[in-house]
């Protein structure tokens, strides 16, 4: 074995009683501290996202994970504010709402006591810690309710945007269809043009029949003249009206579907496991605290005696070194 390693083992063995004593004292103090600290209780809930995106936004958010969207809402400050008011958390945490740093302190406490994470099953795990078990469960229920209300608010805003945009679109389409219909009515009333294909077929049949009989009809000639002059416009008007009416019907169907969607009383998450009411404390866990404290103290004590011994040896060698001669 190398000499430095032997020296380290020798130092540790020589100071073994001190090291063990320090470790024991630190472990006892850590154990006593766990009795002084207020215990925290954990309320646990599991939820799945549902109806997160309205159907008229499905294509836009098709590639976005609904679980990730739900996580963002759960961690939003708007949800925290609603929960704070509902559960009176400002008084519970003994915070002064008039303090300029109130929001910072409140967010710090929320981040420490409220954990929202995604599980491997694409659900959301909600952990709420509090010194009172009833408050922990109440806060968990309040978070679920606040998230539902916040998502509903955002959806209503998007729904109103959809209605306003499509209302203007439908109004413009209705005016365009009305203008085309009036022109079509004008051609029908003044030039007798209604169904171009049927009229051409009928006029041609009568025309050739009269030609075979050696007769001529002024009305048929007038019909052909009108068809030749206004026929293309009639075809264009008919196609335009059909296209405008189809577009109008599609948007009107989407609006109707959106109205039906928001007339339903829906929530935006499926509660797989309701918030539990804790009956035993979650933290501090005495075994973990004492073990970590003992190990950390043991390592630090060993390092302390090793380096102190080396420092003493170094200082002694400096003092015993012969003076320099010139």
C-alpha positions in Angstrom: 0.0 0.0 0.0 1.3 3.5 -0.8 2.7 5.5 2.0 0.1 8.4 1.7 -2.8 6.0 2.0 -1.2 4.3 5.0 -0.8 7.8 6.6 -4.5 8.6 5.9 -5.6 5.3 7.5 -3.3 5.9 10.5 -4.8 9.4 11.0 -8.3 8.1 10.8 -7.6 5.3 13.2 -5.9 7.6 15.7 -8.9 10.0 15.6 -11.6 7.3 15.3 -13.2 8.1 18.7 -13.5 11.9 17.9 -14.9 11.1 14.4 -17.5 8.7 15.8 -18.4 11.2 18.6 -18.9 14.1 16.2 -21.0 11.8 14.0 -23.1 10.6 16.9 -23.7 14.2 18.2 -24.7 15.4 14.8 -27.1 12.5 14.3 -28.7 13.1 17.7 -29.1 16.8 16.9 -30.7 15.9 13.5 -33.1 13.6 15.3 -34.0 16.2 17.8 -34.5 18.7 15.0 -37.1 16.4 13.3 -39.2 16.7 16.5 -39.0 20.5 16.5 -39.9 21.0 12.8 -43.6 21.2 11.9 -44.5 18.0 10.1 -45.9 18.3 6.5 -48.7 16.2 5.1 -49.1 15.3 1.4 -52.3 15.2 -0.6 -51.9 13.3 -3.9 -54.1 13.3 -7.0 -53.9 12.0 -10.6 -55.7 13.6 -13.5 -55.8 13.2 -17.3 -56.4 16.0 -19.8 -59.8 16.1 -21.6 -61.3 18.6 -24.0 -58.2 20.6 -23.7 -58.5 22.0 -27.3 -61.7 23.1 -28.9 -62.5 21.3 -32.2 -61.9 24.5 -34.2 -58.3 24.7 -32.9 -57.5 21.0 -33.2 -55.5 21.3 -36.4 -53.4 24.1 -35.0 -52.6 22.2 -31.8 -52.6 18.7 -33.3 -48.9 18.1 -32.6 -49.0 19.6 -29.0 -49.3 17.2 -26.1 -52.5 17.8 -24.1 -50.7 16.7 -21.0 -48.0 19.4 -21.5 -50.8 22.0 -22.0 -52.4 20.9 -18.7 -49.1 21.1 -16.9 -48.7 24.7 -18.1 -52.2 25.6 -16.8 -51.6 23.9 -13.4 -48.3 25.9 -12.9 -49.8 29.2 -14.0 -49.9 32.2 -11.6 -53.6 32.8 -12.4 -54.4 29.3 -10.9 -52.3 30.1 -7.9 -54.1 33.4 -7.3 -57.5 31.7 -7.5 -56.4 29.0 -5.1 -54.9 31.7 -2.7 -58.3 33.5 -2.6 -60.4 30.4 -2.2 -58.2 28.8 0.5 -57.1 32.0 2.2 -53.5 31.0 1.8 -52.1 34.5 2.5 -53.2 34.2 6.1 -52.4 30.5 6.2 -48.8 31.2 5.2 -48.7 34.4 7.3 -47.9 36.6 4.3 -48.6 40.4 4.1 -50.5 41.1 0.9 -49.3 44.7 1.0 -45.7 43.7 1.0 -44.1 44.7 -2.4 -42.4 41.2 -2.5 -45.6 39.4 -1.6 -45.9 37.7 -5.1 -42.2 36.5 -4.9 -42.7 35.0 -1.5 -46.0 33.4 -2.4 -44.5 31.9 -5.6 -41.6 30.6 -3.6 -43.9 28.9 -1.1 -46.1 27.4 -3.9 -43.0 26.0 -5.7 -41.9 24.5 -2.5 -45.2 22.9 -1.5 -47.0 22.3 -4.8 -45.4 19.9 -7.3 -47.1 19.1 -10.6 -45.4 16.6 -12.9 -46.1 14.3 -15.8 -46.2 10.5 -15.3 -45.1 7.9 -17.8 -48.7 7.1 -18.4 -49.4 10.7 -19.8 -51.3 11.7 -16.7 -50.5 14.6 -14.4 -49.5 14.0 -10.8 -50.5 16.7 -8.3 -48.6 16.8 -5.0 -49.6 19.3 -2.3 -47.7 19.6 1.0 -49.0 21.5 4.0 -48.7 21.5 7.7 -52.4 20.8 8.0 -53.8 17.7 6.3 -57.2 19.3 5.6 -55.6 22.3 4.0 -53.4 20.1 1.8 -56.5 18.3 0.4 -58.5 21.5 0.1 -55.7 23.1 -2.0 -55.5 20.1 -4.3 -59.2 20.3 -5.0 -59.0 24.0 -5.5 -56.2 23.6 -8.0 -58.3 21.2 -10.1 -61.3 23.6 -10.0 -59.2 26.7 -10.8 -57.6 24.9 -13.8 -61.0 24.0 -15.1 -62.2 27.6 -14.8 -59.1 29.0 -16.4 -59.2 26.7 -19.4 -62.9 27.5 -19.8 -62.1 31.2 -19.7 -59.5 30.8 -22.4 -61.8 28.7 -24.5 -64.6 31.3 -24.3 -62.2 34.0 -25.5 -61.2 31.9 -28.5 -64.8 31.0 -29.1 -65.8 34.7 -29.1 -63.0 35.4 -31.5 -64.2 32.6 -33.8 -67.8 33.9 -33.7 -66.8 37.5 -34.4 -64.5 36.6 -37.3 -67.0 34.2 -38.8 -69.9 36.6 -38.3 -68.1 39.2 -40.4 -67.2 36.5 -42.9 -70.8 35.2 -43.2 -72.1 38.7 -43.6 -69.7 39.5 -46.5 -70.6 36.1 -48.1 -74.3 36.8 -47.7 -73.9 40.2 -49.4 -71.9 38.6 -52.2 -74.5 35.9 -52.8 -77.3 38.5 -52.7 -75.6 40.6 -55.3 -75.0 37.6 -57.6 -78.6 36.5 -57.1 -80.0 39.9 -58.0 -77.9 39.9 -61.3 -79.2 36.4 -62.0 -82.7 37.5 -61.4 -82.2 40.4 -63.8 -81.0 38.1 -66.6 -83.9 35.8 -66.0 -86.5 38.5 -66.0 -85.3 40.6 -68.9 -83.7 37.9 -71.1 -85.5 34.8 -70.1 -82.3 32.9 -69.1 -82.8 30.4 -66.4 -81.3 27.0 -67.1 -78.9 27.5 -70.0 -78.4 23.9 -71.0 -82.1 23.0 -71.0 -82.9 26.2 -72.9 -80.2 25.6 -75.5 -81.4 22.1 -76.0 -85.1 23.1 -76.3 -84.4 26.1 -78.6 -82.2 24.0 -80.9 -84.8 21.3 -81.2 -87.5 23.9 -82.2 -85.1 25.7 -84.4 -84.2 22.6 -86.5 -87.9 21.5 -86.6 -89.0 24.9 -88.0 -86.0 24.9 -90.5 -87.2 21.5 -91.7 -90.6 22.9 -92.2 -89.2 25.9 -94.0 -90.4 28.3 -91.3 -88.6 30.9 -89.2 -89.4 32.0 -85.7 -88.4 35.4 -84.4 -88.7 34.4 -80.8 -86.3 31.5 -81.2 -83.8 33.8 -82.9 -84.1 36.2 -80.0 -83.5 33.4 -77.5 -80.3 32.3 -79.4 -79.2 35.9 -79.4 -79.7 36.3 -75.7 -78.0 33.0 -75.0 -75.0 34.0 -77.2 -74.7 37.4 -75.5 -75.5 36.6 -71.8 -75.0 32.9 -71.6 -71.4 33.0 -70.5 -72.3 35.5 -67.8 -75.2 33.3 -66.6 -72.8 30.3 -66.3 -70.3 32.4 -64.4 -72.9 33.7 -62.0 -74.3 30.2 -61.4 -70.9 28.8 -60.6 -70.0 31.7 -58.3 -73.3 31.4 -56.4 -72.7 27.7 -55.9 -69.2 28.2 -54.6 -70.2 31.1 -52.4 -73.1 29.1 -51.0 -70.9 26.1 -50.3 -68.3 28.2 -48.4 -71.1 29.9 -46.5 -72.6 26.5 -45.5 -69.3 25.2 -44.4 -68.5 28.1 -42.1 -72.1 28.2 -40.8 -71.7 24.5 -39.9 -68.5 25.1 -38.1 -70.1 28.0 -36.1 -73.1 25.8 -35.2 -70.7 23.0 -34.1 -68.8 25.5 -32.0 -72.0 26.7 -30.4 -73.1 23.2 -29.5 -69.6 22.4 -28.2 -69.7 25.4 -25.7 -73.3 24.8 -24.7 -72.2 21.6 -23.1 -71.2 21.6 -19.5 -67.7 20.1 -19.9 -64.7 19.8 -17.7 -61.1 19.7 -18.9 -59.6 16.9 -17.0 -60.5 13.4 -15.9 -59.8 12.8 -12.2 -58.3 9.4 -12.1 -57.6 9.7 -8.4 -59.2 12.4 -6.2 -57.0 14.3 -3.8 -56.3 12.2 -0.8 -56.6 13.3 2.8 -53.3 12.4 4.5 -53.4 10.7 7.8 -49.7 10.4 8.4 -46.9 13.0 8.0 -44.9 13.0 4.8 -42.0 15.1 6.0 -39.6 15.1 7.9 -38.7 11.4 7.6 -36.5 10.8 10.6 -34.7 7.8 9.2 -33.6 9.7 6.0 -32.7 12.9 7.9 -30.6 11.1 10.5 -28.9 8.8 7.9 -28.0 11.7 5.5 -26.8 13.8 8.4 -24.7 11.0 9.9 -23.0 10.2 6.5 -22.3 13.8 5.7 -20.9 14.4 9.2 -18.7 11.3 9.0 -17.2 12.3 5.7 -16.6 15.9 6.7 -15.0 14.8 10.0 -12.7 12.4 8.2 -11.6 15.2 5.8 -11.2 17.6 8.6 -8.8 15.4 10.6 -6.8 14.3 7.5 -6.2 17.9 6.4 -5.5 19.3 9.9 -2.9 16.5 10.5 -1.3 17.3 7.1 -1.3 21.0 7.9 0.4 20.4 11.3 3.1 18.2 9.7 3.7 20.9 7.1 4.0 23.7 9.7 6.3 21.5 11.8 8.6 20.8 8.9 8.8 24.6 8.1 9.8 25.4 11.7 12.4 22.6 11.8 14.0 23.5 8.5 17.5 25.0 8.8 17.9 28.7 8.2 19.1 29.9 4.9 22.8 30.9 4.7 24.2 33.5 2.4 
